[in-house]
């Protein structure tokens, strides 16, 4: 299942990319929202190979995702891959410069099942895809507003 949204932001492309690739800030954001985040690598600077173990509660159960930075093409693309017990996940963030003061952020997420049970869950979720798309767009918009406001400050 694939979700995607694009937003035009009144922020230059380099500043926006800096914000979406500020992994320390994003880790703190997750922790403030109740998740546990543990770095699994020992890299000093942001780069391919960064890994995290992210734990959170969802629908009354504790879940964990192992995520890895798979691609970092400054100043355009960030790709994070991850896996959970039942799903593989890929997040791709692309920044496109529109003008010196405006840029477009394209946020894409793909979820792939790892088992028959997961495949059935995704098939059921597809019945409400329009509602899920709206929720995805709203949450990405909130995330972008948060990181963009931090970059402007």
C-alpha positions as CSV (number, residue, x, y, z in Angstrom):
1,X,0.0,0.0,0.0
2,X,1.3,3.4,-0.9
3,X,0.6,6.8,0.5
4,X,1.9,10.1,-0.9
5,X,1.4,13.8,-0.4
6,X,3.1,16.9,-1.6
7,X,3.2,20.3,0.0
8,X,4.6,23.7,-1.1
9,X,6.4,25.4,1.7
10,X,7.6,29.0,2.1
11,X,11.1,27.9,2.9
12,X,14.1,27.6,0.6
13,X,15.0,24.1,-0.5
14,X,18.3,23.9,1.4
15,X,16.6,25.0,4.6
16,X,13.8,22.5,4.2
17,X,16.2,19.7,3.4
18,X,18.2,20.6,6.5
19,X,15.0,20.4,8.6
20,X,13.8,17.0,7.1
21,X,17.3,15.5,7.6
22,X,17.8,16.8,11.2
23,X,17.5,13.3,12.6
24,X,18.3,14.4,16.2
25,X,15.4,16.8,16.1
26,X,13.1,14.1,14.7
27,X,14.2,11.7,17.4
28,X,13.3,14.2,20.1
29,X,9.9,14.8,18.4
30,X,9.2,11.0,18.5
31,X,10.1,10.9,22.2
32,X,7.9,13.9,23.0
33,X,5.0,12.0,21.4
34,X,5.5,8.9,23.6
35,X,7.8,6.7,21.5
36,X,11.1,5.3,22.6
37,X,14.0,5.8,20.2
38,X,17.3,4.0,20.4
39,X,20.2,4.6,18.0
40,X,21.7,1.3,16.8
41,X,24.7,2.7,14.9
42,X,27.8,4.6,16.0
43,X,28.1,7.1,13.1
44,X,29.3,10.5,14.1
45,X,27.6,12.4,11.3
46,X,24.3,11.8,9.5
47,X,24.8,9.3,6.7
48,X,23.7,6.1,5.1
49,X,23.7,3.3,7.6
50,X,22.2,5.3,10.5
51,X,19.8,2.9,12.3
52,X,17.1,3.2,15.0
53,X,14.9,1.0,17.1
54,X,11.6,2.8,17.6
55,X,9.1,1.5,20.1
56,X,5.6,2.8,20.5
57,X,2.1,1.7,21.6
58,X,-0.5,1.4,18.9
59,X,-4.0,0.0,19.4
60,X,-3.2,-1.2,22.9
61,X,0.0,-3.2,22.0
62,X,3.7,-2.3,22.1
63,X,5.2,-2.2,18.6
64,X,8.7,-1.9,17.4
65,X,10.2,-0.8,14.1
66,X,13.9,-1.0,13.1
67,X,14.6,1.8,10.7
68,X,17.7,2.5,8.6
69,X,18.8,5.5,6.5
70,X,19.1,3.9,3.1
71,X,19.7,7.0,0.9
72,X,20.8,10.6,1.7
73,X,21.3,12.7,-1.5
74,X,21.9,16.2,-0.2
75,X,19.9,18.5,-0.9
76,X,17.1,16.5,-2.5
77,X,16.3,12.9,-1.2
78,X,16.1,11.1,2.1
79,X,15.0,7.4,2.0
80,X,14.4,5.4,5.2
81,X,13.6,1.7,5.2
82,X,12.3,-0.2,8.1
83,X,10.7,-3.4,9.2
84,X,8.3,-4.4,11.9
85,X,7.0,-7.8,12.9
86,X,4.5,-8.0,10.0
87,X,5.5,-5.2,7.6
88,X,8.3,-3.7,5.6
89,X,8.3,0.0,5.3
90,X,9.9,2.6,3.0
91,X,9.7,6.4,3.5
92,X,11.0,8.7,0.7
93,X,11.2,12.4,1.3
94,X,12.0,14.6,-1.8
95,X,12.7,18.3,-1.7
96,X,12.3,20.3,-4.9
97,X,13.2,24.0,-5.2
98,X,10.5,26.1,-6.8
99,X,11.9,29.5,-6.1
100,X,14.7,30.7,-3.9
101,X,12.2,31.2,-1.0
102,X,9.8,28.4,-1.8
103,X,10.1,24.6,-2.2
104,X,8.0,21.5,-2.6
105,X,8.2,18.5,-0.3
106,X,7.0,15.2,-1.6
107,X,6.5,12.6,1.1
108,X,5.9,9.0,0.1
109,X,5.4,5.9,2.2
110,X,5.1,2.3,1.1
111,X,4.0,-0.6,3.3
112,X,4.6,-4.2,2.2
113,X,3.2,-7.2,4.1
114,X,5.6,-9.9,5.4
115,X,3.0,-12.5,6.0
116,X,-0.4,-13.7,5.0
117,X,-2.0,-12.1,8.1
118,X,-0.3,-8.8,7.2
119,X,-1.6,-9.1,3.6
120,X,-5.1,-9.5,4.9
121,X,-4.8,-6.5,7.2
122,X,-3.6,-4.4,4.2
123,X,-6.4,-5.6,2.0
124,X,-8.9,-4.6,4.7
125,X,-7.3,-1.2,5.1
126,X,-7.6,-0.6,1.4
127,X,-11.4,-0.5,1.9
128,X,-10.9,2.7,3.8
129,X,-8.0,4.1,1.7
130,X,-9.6,7.5,1.1
131,X,-9.9,8.1,4.8
132,X,-6.4,6.8,5.4
133,X,-5.1,9.2,2.7
134,X,-6.7,12.1,4.4
135,X,-5.2,11.2,7.8
136,X,-1.8,10.7,6.2
137,X,-1.9,14.1,4.5
138,X,-3.0,15.7,7.8
139,X,-0.2,14.1,9.9
140,X,2.5,14.8,7.3
141,X,1.3,18.4,7.2
142,X,1.6,18.7,11.0
143,X,5.1,17.2,10.8
144,X,6.2,19.6,8.1
145,X,4.7,22.6,10.0
146,X,6.6,21.5,13.1
147,X,10.0,21.0,11.4
148,X,9.6,24.1,9.2
149,X,8.8,26.3,12.2
150,X,12.0,25.0,13.9
151,X,14.0,25.9,10.8
152,X,12.6,29.4,10.6
153,X,13.4,30.1,14.3
